[in-house]
Amino acid sequence: MWSNKYVGIPYKQKGRDLNGIDCWGLLRLVYSEEFKINLPSFASDYTEDDTKRIQDLIAQYKEGWEQLDKPEPGCVYYFVY
């Protein structure tokens, strides 16, 4: 299964490659390698504990996303904590 190569990558705050990733880093890596879609990094745009800034960045870039009734390959489940 294609997803197995991402299992076991260590967590690293602001990580963006196979050496370590955070949640956005994982999404960005999968989109790049599996769908040939380059997403912005955001790594230099927030601090680790700035939840409000992270939410603002997501809100800014989710324009154009659409909600689907049935997931398709490449779909992402988004939630705010």
C-alpha positions in Angstrom: 0.0 0.0 0.0 1.4 3.4 -1.0 0.7 4.9 2.4 3.0 2.5 4.3 6.1 4.6 3.4 4.8 7.4 5.6 4.2 5.2 8.7 7.0 5.6 11.2 8.3 9.0 10.1 9.2 10.7 13.3 7.3 13.7 14.6 9.2 17.0 14.2 7.6 20.4 14.8 7.6 22.2 11.5 9.1 19.1 9.8 8.6 18.9 6.1 10.5 15.8 4.9 11.1 12.2 5.6 13.5 13.1 8.5 10.5 14.4 10.5 7.1 15.9 10.0 4.2 17.5 11.7 0.6 17.3 10.6 0.9 19.8 7.8 4.3 18.4 6.8 2.7 15.0 6.4 -0.1 16.4 4.2 2.3 18.4 2.2 4.7 15.5 1.7 1.8 13.1 0.6 0.4 15.7 -1.8 3.8 16.4 -3.3 4.9 12.7 -3.7 1.5 11.1 -4.5 -0.4 13.8 -6.3 2.3 16.1 -7.7 0.7 19.1 -5.9 3.0 21.5 -4.1 1.4 23.1 -1.0 3.0 26.0 0.8 5.3 25.1 3.7 4.1 27.6 6.3 7.1 26.6 8.5 8.4 30.1 8.9 4.9 31.7 9.2 4.1 30.6 12.8 5.5 29.6 16.1 4.9 26.2 17.7 2.4 27.5 20.3 0.5 30.0 18.1 -2.7 28.1 17.5 -4.6 31.2 16.4 -2.0 32.0 13.7 -2.1 28.4 12.5 -5.9 28.6 12.2 -5.6 31.9 10.3 -3.2 30.4 7.8 -5.5 27.4 7.2 -8.5 29.7 6.8 -6.6 31.9 4.3 -5.6 28.9 2.1 -8.7 26.8 2.3 -10.5 29.1 0.0 -11.4 27.0 -3.0 -11.6 23.8 -1.0 -15.0 22.1 -1.3 -17.0 19.9 1.0 -17.9 16.5 -0.4 -20.5 14.0 0.7 -18.2 11.1 -0.3 -14.4 11.1 0.1 -12.3 10.8 -3.1 -8.6 10.1 -3.4 -6.7 13.0 -2.1 -9.4 14.2 0.3 -8.4 15.7 3.6 -10.5 15.7 6.8 -10.0 19.1 8.4 -10.9 20.0 11.9 -10.0 22.8 14.3 -8.8 21.9 17.8 
